[in-house]
Amino acid sequence: MSLAQIKPIDTLTENDLRLMRIFRVVAESGGLSAAELRLNMERSTISRHIKALELRLGGCICLRGPSGFELTELGQTVLQAAISACDTLDTVRDRLNQARNILTGDLVVGIADNCLSNPRCRVAMALAELSREAPALRLHVVVQTPANLVRELHDRRVHLCINGAVSHDEDFVRHELFDEEFRLYVNRSAHRDPVGLSDLRNLGIGVVTRVGDPYSERLAARLGLPNDAVAVGLEAVATLIASGSYVGFLPKHYVDVLASRFVFEEVQQGETQRYRSRFYLNYERSRPLTASGRRFRDLLQACHPEQALPA
């Protein structure tokens, strides 16, 4: 379609918004097939809706076929517009429902992986109270690595998340919640004698560096061992430690959970390597929280009164 044939969009209709919502689900799901369950539609129906939106906009918004699913430049713009439109409608809905003291809609919460076993983490308690207070609210919980959660926030796939400190702090509001202690562990059952930091080179043991963890990266750089490994996520770190060929940092509460299967022991002389990681509730400054998001924030803070814990 030539530029001369493309008509300007003077007014967004209810059908336009519906098509944009469908496209948003498809884009966030990564394809038509992946969106079928979320939309409760057959793929052929979803495809017709996408084609209708493309016809309305006068351009291709996504590439779909055997080679995979990918948004075009126009599609990226449409996705951001769809998110903004949904945010605006959510704000209007919240105001109307607040006037009647009702919380409805969807709240998408991101949580860093392996927080549940931390006794300081009371996110489940806050979620339980929110569900009791707002039975009409649909909760969505996403568990990912901290780095992925930051991307989810930037892409506005989650409303708020519980994870560590994020870069570009000026873009986010954050509230302190809890912390966890990391120690340097080795699989004791894989070695005859206790393992100390000075033994790693002679034993051929490497250090697991976790993506996004400066402590493990600094330790690996300082020791300069030839056979280090890289992990994404705590379970990946634990798996490499369990192999017996590596040492790595894990939260003490997570190691306690694994104790029934693995004999993870703190590396000797490793006490000086301990550190605490603080967790926050993070959300974008440019995206005001919905009424349900604000209530969840308040409940989280009430459930974590010991915010300023010593490092």
JOWO-V704072 format. One record per residue. N is the residue number from 1. PHI is phi as a letter, one per 30 degrees, with the letter a starting at -180 (NA if undefined). NEAR is the number of other C-alpha atoms within 8 Angstrom. D_LAST is the distance of its C-alpha to the last C-alpha in Angstrom with 1 decimal. Layout:
n->N phi->PHI near->NEAR d_last->D_LAST
n->N phi->PHI near->NEAR d_last->D_LAST
This chain:
n->1 phi->NA near->6 d_last->60.7
n->2 phi->d near->5 d_last->61.4
n->3 phi->d near->5 d_last->59.7
n->4 phi->d near->5 d_last->63.0
n->5 phi->d near->6 d_last->62.8
n->6 phi->d near->9 d_last->59.2
n->7 phi->c near->6 d_last->59.3
n->8 phi->d near->4 d_last->56.7
n->9 phi->c near->6 d_last->54.7
n->10 phi->d near->4 d_last->55.9
n->11 phi->b near->4 d_last->54.4
n->12 phi->d near->7 d_last->51.9
n->13 phi->c near->6 d_last->53.5
n->14 phi->d near->6 d_last->52.1
n->15 phi->d near->6 d_last->53.1
n->16 phi->e near->9 d_last->51.2
n->17 phi->d near->11 d_last->48.0
n->18 phi->d near->8 d_last->48.6
n->19 phi->d near->12 d_last->49.2
n->20 phi->d near->12 d_last->46.0
n->21 phi->d near->10 d_last->44.0
n->22 phi->d near->12 d_last->45.6
n->23 phi->d near->10 d_last->44.9
n->24 phi->d near->11 d_last->41.2
n->25 phi->d near->11 d_last->40.9
n->26 phi->d near->12 d_last->42.8
n->27 phi->d near->10 d_last->40.7
n->28 phi->d near->8 d_last->37.4
n->29 phi->d near->9 d_last->38.8
n->30 phi->i near->10 d_last->40.0
n->31 phi->l near->12 d_last->43.7
n->32 phi->d near->11 d_last->46.6
n->33 phi->d near->6 d_last->46.5
n->34 phi->d near->10 d_last->42.8
n->35 phi->c near->12 d_last->43.4
n->36 phi->e near->12 d_last->46.3
n->37 phi->d near->7 d_last->44.5
n->38 phi->d near->7 d_last->42.2
n->39 phi->c near->8 d_last->45.3
n->40 phi->h near->6 d_last->47.7
n->41 phi->b near->8 d_last->50.2
n->42 phi->d near->7 d_last->52.2
n->43 phi->e near->9 d_last->51.4
n->44 phi->d near->6 d_last->54.9
n->45 phi->d near->8 d_last->54.2
n->46 phi->d near->12 d_last->50.8
n->47 phi->e near->9 d_last->52.6
n->48 phi->d near->8 d_last->55.3
n->49 phi->d near->10 d_last->52.7
n->50 phi->d near->11 d_last->51.0
n->51 phi->d near->8 d_last->54.5
n->52 phi->d near->9 d_last->55.4
n->53 phi->d near->11 d_last->52.3
n->54 phi->d near->11 d_last->53.1
n->55 phi->d near->8 d_last->56.7
n->56 phi->d near->6 d_last->55.5
n->57 phi->d near->8 d_last->53.3
n->58 phi->i near->9 d_last->55.8
n->59 phi->a near->8 d_last->53.6
n->60 phi->d near->9 d_last->51.7
n->61 phi->c near->12 d_last->48.2
n->62 phi->a near->9 d_last->47.3
n->63 phi->c near->10 d_last->48.7
n->64 phi->b near->9 d_last->49.3
n->65 phi->l near->6 d_last->51.2
n->66 phi->e near->4 d_last->51.2
n->67 phi->d near->5 d_last->48.9
n->68 phi->j near->8 d_last->46.2
n->69 phi->c near->10 d_last->44.8
n->70 phi->a near->8 d_last->43.7
n->71 phi->d near->11 d_last->43.5
n->72 phi->d near->10 d_last->45.8
n->73 phi->d near->7 d_last->44.8
n->74 phi->d near->10 d_last->46.6
n->75 phi->d near->11 d_last->44.8
n->76 phi->d near->10 d_last->41.4
n->77 phi->d near->8 d_last->42.6
n->78 phi->d near->10 d_last->44.0
n->79 phi->d near->12 d_last->40.8
n->80 phi->d near->8 d_last->38.8
n->81 phi->d near->8 d_last->41.7
n->82 phi->d near->12 d_last->41.7
n->83 phi->d near->10 d_last->38.0
n->84 phi->d near->8 d_last->38.6
n->85 phi->d near->9 d_last->41.7
n->86 phi->d near->9 d_last->39.9
n->87 phi->d near->8 d_last->37.1
n->88 phi->d near->8 d_last->39.8
n->89 phi->d near->8 d_last->41.7
n->90 phi->d near->10 d_last->38.6
n->91 phi->d near->9 d_last->38.1
n->92 phi->d near->8 d_last->41.8
n->93 phi->d near->8 d_last->41.6
n->94 phi->d near->12 d_last->38.6
n->95 phi->d near->8 d_last->40.4
n->96 phi->d near->8 d_last->43.5
n->97 phi->d near->11 d_last->41.6
n->98 phi->d near->10 d_last->39.5
n->99 phi->d near->7 d_last->42.8
n->100 phi->c near->6 d_last->43.5
n->101 phi->h near->6 d_last->40.0
n->102 phi->b near->8 d_last->39.7
n->103 phi->c near->12 d_last->36.9
n->104 phi->b near->11 d_last->38.3
n->105 phi->i near->8 d_last->37.9
n->106 phi->b near->8 d_last->35.3
n->107 phi->b near->12 d_last->31.5
n->108 phi->c near->12 d_last->29.8
n->109 phi->c near->13 d_last->26.2
n->110 phi->c near->14 d_last->24.2
n->111 phi->b near->13 d_last->21.5
n->112 phi->d near->13 d_last->19.6
n->113 phi->d near->10 d_last->21.1
n->114 phi->i near->8 d_last->20.2
n->115 phi->d near->8 d_last->18.1
n->116 phi->e near->7 d_last->20.7
n->117 phi->d near->9 d_last->19.8
n->118 phi->d near->10 d_last->16.2
n->119 phi->d near->7 d_last->16.8
n->120 phi->d near->8 d_last->14.1
n->121 phi->d near->12 d_last->16.2
n->122 phi->b near->10 d_last->19.2
n->123 phi->d near->8 d_last->20.8
n->124 phi->d near->8 d_last->24.0
n->125 phi->d near->8 d_last->24.3
n->126 phi->d near->12 d_last->24.2
n->127 phi->d near->9 d_last->26.8
n->128 phi->d near->8 d_last->28.9
n->129 phi->d near->9 d_last->29.1
n->130 phi->d near->11 d_last->29.9
n->131 phi->d near->9 d_last->32.7
n->132 phi->d near->7 d_last->34.1
n->133 phi->d near->6 d_last->34.2
n->134 phi->b near->10 d_last->35.5
n->135 phi->d near->7 d_last->37.7
n->136 phi->d near->7 d_last->39.4
n->137 phi->d near->12 d_last->36.2
n->138 phi->c near->9 d_last->35.9
n->139 phi->c near->8 d_last->32.4
n->140 phi->b near->8 d_last->31.6
n->141 phi->c near->8 d_last->28.4
n->142 phi->c near->8 d_last->27.6
n->143 phi->c near->8 d_last->25.2
n->144 phi->b near->10 d_last->24.4
n->145 phi->d near->10 d_last->22.0
n->146 phi->e near->10 d_last->19.5
n->147 phi->d near->7 d_last->21.7
n->148 phi->d near->8 d_last->24.8
n->149 phi->d near->14 d_last->23.4
n->150 phi->d near->9 d_last->23.0
n->151 phi->d near->8 d_last->26.7
n->152 phi->d near->10 d_last->27.7
n->153 phi->d near->14 d_last->26.3
n->154 phi->d near->8 d_last->28.2
n->155 phi->d near->6 d_last->31.3
n->156 phi->i near->8 d_last->31.0
n->157 phi->d near->9 d_last->31.4
n->158 phi->b near->11 d_last->28.6
n->159 phi->d near->13 d_last->28.1
n->160 phi->a near->13 d_last->24.4
n->161 phi->b near->14 d_last->21.7
n->162 phi->c near->12 d_last->18.4
n->163 phi->a near->12 d_last->16.4
n->164 phi->d near->9 d_last->13.7
n->165 phi->d near->8 d_last->13.9
n->166 phi->c near->6 d_last->17.5
n->167 phi->d near->4 d_last->19.4
n->168 phi->h near->6 d_last->21.7
n->169 phi->e near->8 d_last->19.5
n->170 phi->d near->5 d_last->22.6
n->171 phi->d near->8 d_last->24.4
n->172 phi->b near->10 d_last->22.1
n->173 phi->c near->11 d_last->20.9
n->174 phi->b near->8 d_last->17.5
n->175 phi->b near->8 d_last->16.0
n->176 phi->d near->10 d_last->12.6
n->177 phi->b near->15 d_last->13.2
n->178 phi->a near->13 d_last->10.9
n->179 phi->b near->10 d_last->8.5
n->180 phi->b near->12 d_last->9.6
n->181 phi->c near->10 d_last->9.2
n->182 phi->c near->12 d_last->11.6
n->183 phi->b near->14 d_last->13.8
n->184 phi->c near->14 d_last->17.0
n->185 phi->c near->13 d_last->20.0
n->186 phi->b near->15 d_last->23.8
n->187 phi->d near->15 d_last->26.7
n->188 phi->d near->13 d_last->27.9
n->189 phi->d near->8 d_last->31.2
n->190 phi->d near->7 d_last->32.2
n->191 phi->b near->9 d_last->32.2
n->192 phi->d near->6 d_last->34.3
n->193 phi->c near->5 d_last->31.9
n->194 phi->e near->8 d_last->28.1
n->195 phi->c near->11 d_last->26.6
n->196 phi->c near->10 d_last->24.7
n->197 phi->e near->9 d_last->23.4
n->198 phi->d near->5 d_last->26.6
n->199 phi->c near->8 d_last->28.7
n->200 phi->e near->11 d_last->27.9
n->201 phi->d near->9 d_last->30.5
n->202 phi->d near->6 d_last->33.3
n->203 phi->d near->6 d_last->32.6
n->204 phi->i near->8 d_last->32.6
n->205 phi->c near->14 d_last->29.2
n->206 phi->c near->14 d_last->27.4
n->207 phi->c near->14 d_last->23.9
n->208 phi->d near->17 d_last->23.2
n->209 phi->c near->14 d_last->21.8
n->210 phi->c near->13 d_last->20.7
n->211 phi->e near->8 d_last->21.8
n->212 phi->j near->5 d_last->19.1
n->213 phi->c near->8 d_last->16.4
n->214 phi->d near->6 d_last->16.1
n->215 phi->d near->6 d_last->14.4
n->216 phi->d near->13 d_last->17.6
n->217 phi->d near->10 d_last->19.8
n->218 phi->d near->8 d_last->18.7
n->219 phi->d near->9 d_last->19.1
n->220 phi->d near->13 d_last->22.5
n->221 phi->d near->7 d_last->23.6
n->222 phi->d near->6 d_last->22.8
n->223 phi->d near->6 d_last->24.7
n->224 phi->i near->6 d_last->27.5
n->225 phi->d near->10 d_last->28.8
n->226 phi->d near->5 d_last->31.8
n->227 phi->b near->8 d_last->31.2
n->228 phi->d near->12 d_last->27.8
n->229 phi->b near->9 d_last->27.6
n->230 phi->c near->8 d_last->26.2
n->231 phi->b near->11 d_last->25.0
n->232 phi->c near->9 d_last->24.5
n->233 phi->j near->10 d_last->22.4
n->234 phi->d near->11 d_last->20.8
n->235 phi->d near->6 d_last->24.2
n->236 phi->d near->9 d_last->25.6
n->237 phi->d near->16 d_last->23.0
n->238 phi->d near->10 d_last->23.8
n->239 phi->d near->8 d_last->27.5
n->240 phi->d near->12 d_last->27.4
n->241 phi->d near->15 d_last->25.5
n->242 phi->d near->12 d_last->28.1
n->243 phi->d near->9 d_last->30.9
n->244 phi->i near->13 d_last->30.0
n->245 phi->c near->10 d_last->30.2
n->246 phi->b near->15 d_last->26.6
n->247 phi->c near->16 d_last->23.1
n->248 phi->a near->14 d_last->20.2
n->249 phi->d near->11 d_last->16.6
n->250 phi->b near->13 d_last->16.5
n->251 phi->d near->10 d_last->14.3
n->252 phi->e near->10 d_last->15.1
n->253 phi->d near->10 d_last->16.6
n->254 phi->d near->11 d_last->18.9
n->255 phi->d near->10 d_last->20.1
n->256 phi->d near->7 d_last->20.9
n->257 phi->d near->8 d_last->23.1
n->258 phi->d near->8 d_last->24.8
n->259 phi->d near->9 d_last->25.6
n->260 phi->d near->5 d_last->29.1
n->261 phi->c near->5 d_last->30.1
n->262 phi->b near->9 d_last->28.1
n->263 phi->c near->8 d_last->27.0
n->264 phi->d near->12 d_last->23.7
n->265 phi->b near->8 d_last->22.4
n->266 phi->d near->10 d_last->19.5
n->267 phi->d near->14 d_last->21.0
n->268 phi->d near->9 d_last->21.8
n->269 phi->i near->7 d_last->20.0
n->270 phi->c near->12 d_last->17.3
n->271 phi->d near->10 d_last->14.6
n->272 phi->d near->5 d_last->13.6
n->273 phi->c near->7 d_last->13.3
n->274 phi->d near->10 d_last->10.6
n->275 phi->a near->8 d_last->7.7
n->276 phi->c near->9 d_last->5.9
n->277 phi->c near->9 d_last->8.1
n->278 phi->c near->11 d_last->8.3
n->279 phi->c near->12 d_last->11.9
n->280 phi->b near->13 d_last->14.2
n->281 phi->d near->14 d_last->17.8
n->282 phi->c near->12 d_last->19.6
n->283 phi->a near->13 d_last->23.2
n->284 phi->d near->12 d_last->25.6
n->285 phi->d near->8 d_last->26.5
n->286 phi->d near->5 d_last->30.0
n->287 phi->b near->6 d_last->30.5
n->288 phi->e near->6 d_last->30.3
n->289 phi->d near->9 d_last->29.3
n->290 phi->d near->9 d_last->32.2
n->291 phi->e near->9 d_last->32.7
n->292 phi->d near->11 d_last->31.4
n->293 phi->d near->11 d_last->28.3
n->294 phi->d near->9 d_last->27.6
n->295 phi->d near->9 d_last->28.2
n->296 phi->d near->11 d_last->25.9
n->297 phi->e near->9 d_last->23.1
n->298 phi->d near->8 d_last->23.9
n->299 phi->d near->11 d_last->23.9
n->300 phi->e near->12 d_last->20.6
n->301 phi->d near->10 d_last->19.0
n->302 phi->d near->7 d_last->21.0
n->303 phi->d near->10 d_last->19.9
n->304 phi->b near->12 d_last->16.2
n->305 phi->d near->7 d_last->16.3
n->306 phi->d near->7 d_last->12.7
n->307 phi->d near->8 d_last->11.5
n->308 phi->d near->5 d_last->8.9
n->309 phi->d near->7 d_last->6.4
n->310 phi->d near->3 d_last->3.8
n->311 phi->d near->4 d_last->0.0
